[in-house]
Amino acid sequence: MPVMAEEAIQGENYQTPTCGCCKAWVKHMNENGFALKMNFENNLHPIKQDSGIRPEYASCHTAIIQGYTFEGHVPAEEVKRFLAEKPAHLKGLAVAGMPMGSPGMEYNNQTTPYDVLAFDENGKTVVWSSHHQPQTN
């Protein structure tokens, strides 16, 4: 009996039309079992506000997948784990800013330590996972 390919996890990503790292993050997600529709907007602030993203953990793009919000360069494996666990009272995950070495922000094997934060409806956060790869040149 042939093995069926796993169906892609559907979602939408909101980004500005000129952001290359956003496109690279979507490519990372697509290569890891997601099918994200890219929505290009010049002003992402209303989308971020409606999704509960606070300025202190905002990034350059916002994805909505299965009703949850994923802000910034969150690794695909963290999104999959979140969707599998569906933690009570949490609204989504965020990677603040644009840390070097995170998915979509790869450059010459340079890395910056970063945390993936889980956040709730009130904007409170907890560290979901830490990515502290050693810097290599």
Salt bridges, closest charged atoms under 4 A:
GLU31 OE2 - LYS27 NZ 3.86
GLU71 OE2 - LYS48 NZ 2.68
GLU78 OE1 - ARG81 NH2 3.28
GLU78 OE2 - HIS131 NE2 3.19
GLU85 OE2 - ARG81 NH1 3.65
ASP115 OD1 - HIS132 NE2 3.55
GLU121 OE1 - LYS91 NZ 3.83
